[in-house]
Amino acid sequence: MPIMFHSLVGGRLLILGICSALAVLLGYLIATPLAFQTLAIVGVVCGIICLPLLIRWHHFFLILSWNAAFSLFFLPGQPRLSMVMTLISFGFALLDYCVNKKKHFISVPAITWPLIFLAVVILATAKLTGGIGIRSLGSGVYGGRKYYLLLIAILGYFALTSQAIPVERALKTASAYFLSATTGVVSNIAYLLGPGFYFLFYVFPTESTVSAMLTGQDYLIRFSGVSWASIAVFYYMLMRYGIKGIMDFTAPGRLVVFLTIMAASTLGGFRSILIVMALILFAQFYFEGLFRSGFVPVILLAGALLGALLVPFADKLPLPVQRSLSFLPIEVDPIARYDGQASLDWRFDMWRILLKEVPKYLLVGKGYAINPTDLYLADEGVRRGFYNTTEHSMISSDYHNGPLTVLIPFGIAGAGGFLWLCLAGLHIISRNYRYGDPALRNINTFLMSLYCVRILVFLSFYGDLSTDLATFTGTLGLSISLNGGVRGREQPNTNPNAPDHVV
């Protein structure tokens, strides 16, 4: 008994000694809070403290962070939280698979093979075109971040499908996946509140929000973060309620909120967001089987009334809203129409140049490697008026066109792999939509609508493979994880250990 007592006391004293030394070290380091050494050590300590939570909930944290606008500013390159959580979640899932034979990834070869093929094409292209260099890590070659975005998106699919999500947690998990994108509005809020809140920019990235707010004209400030947050809520409501649920007149608040967020989405000045919303509504209407229902005349009447109200007052709306509506045949402020048309002309000018370059890169793609000297000279040429403003975008592979962002960097092999993934994913999503658990009907219907529209928009209106691949792999991974695989027609189950309907 005395031996046990002394061992217990000794263990507690040892823990107390370690914690005291650690507290002293952290107190000393916090004197220089932004030094890399301080941030690294504090990050490691916090990671160790959070390790039990990560082991238990890493899959949910990955889903929660997938669309979140949250960056880890203390790491080189300021990666998004989703990138780091992908590595953590995949690592834990792989470790769990190695030590526990009952654990396994959800196997869907129809998606696995095109993703592996794409990964091989990406790595081979990087090897042949200058390697994967990242400026923030001191490399003499820039552009490697896009390679990492693509590879993380592929790895993220396997992390998402490392475990099935129980039906009772499906709605909460899918809600977390979509609603996490509302964090994009924080940058706009920080900007409006003034310098006292600019510290938020450390955590909430500004490249997709504040950069679009300042267009160089004081008269046209675009709140793009509001648009991203609005479309996130738009997705959530369609996923949870469907069109039938939103138009349920016993709950009129849903329709009011839905119309409000659609209106708020125009504050970013993006014409594409309204087009995407319209296409998703059309697809959702079709997949819910509502074209022969009584909703059709109601929606047509509501659309006619909205148009009648919009036409006479369109030029009185805020300029960002008018810019969003400038593709419609209505009267808007000349400033908004000119700004929108200038953006369109800029893209057409760049695409005309790039189309001539496509044959050159069909066999071996251009890749993403950027010579920093070329980038500097292009910027100087644009600043001095010698080059068109498209030069910087062409050098950095920001083509604002989905097919071109596949063909030029990765050639015909990359295009083939991407189309293979799109078609295979469409087959998987459609099977889960048709044969999935009735409890997941709304979720599977929306994922079907979203996936179809994202493919259409990528191939026709706007796309960037380096960022959009995560949208495709995330949607596929979420569908497979929610449904426990790929659902099939109800058939007699010859294997008593295998669940019905899963193929």
C-alpha angles and dihedrals in degrees: 000000000000089000091053091047093050091047091052093048091045092052092050092048090050091051090046091051093050092047092048092051090047091050091052091049093049092047090053093047095048088068084079100034098172097047113116092234091055094047092047095051094043089048092051092048092049089047092054091048091050094044096103090051092048093050091052101038106022092119093054092044089053091053091045092052098041095096099019118126093223125128131193098229094183093065123080110269092015095253122202116261089242091062093053093043090052091058092044095046094045090047093052092044091051092047091049090051091051096051100034117051091193091064119081141159117255102260117221106160092183088070099029096062099051090047092051089047091051091049091052091049091049094049093043092050091049090051093050098044108047107297132259107306125172122197095212090058093053098258120157089223122064133203100062093120090079091056089054092048090055095045092046090050090054093045089047091062091059091046090052092050094047090101140013121247115231114243092240090060096040098097095047092047095048090046091054090050094056103030094053087076089070087081086080089081093065092080090056091048092050091050093051094046092056139232093323089071099040089104086080088072088073089069105024111056119234104200095092098035120028092032088063093044093064108059096165092261120092089208095063114051113167120206097206094165089063089054093052092047092047095052089048090058089043089056092046095052094048090046094049104036108014120211091293092056094044091052093046101129091204086069104039093166091075094060092046092052091045094053091044094055091047088055092046091053090068092065089083092062093231115145090190093064092060090047091050092048092050092049093048091050090051092048092045090049089053098045092047088054095236101137091095095040132097090260093080098072091042092054093044091051092047090049092051091050092048091050091049090053095042101051099062095040102036094102090053094059123098112285096247089055091049090051090054089052096042093102090065121087093251134111113268134163111289090232092059093044093047093049092050093045092048090055090050093047090049090056094046090051091052094046092052089057095043096050088065089055097052098085090053092062103038096104100033116019125228093242124201102280112129126196104224091215091057090049092050093048091048091052091048091047091052092046092051093044097248096113135042116253088247091074095080092049093048093050092048092045093243095143099157088221126099102215092044092052087058103038101045100043097038108017127214092324092058092046091051092049092048094049089047089055093047094051094043090048091050089054092050095046092048093051091052089047093051101037105022127123110289088232088064095046097114093044095048092046092053093045088053091052093045095048094049093048094046090054092048093047093046093052097043118017113022139339147149117198094207092062103023096055088074089056091056097043091043093052092047094045092049093049093049093045093048093048095040091240131324117334123223141183116298107268135163108280110233093179112067090198096053122080120244122257095021119118 
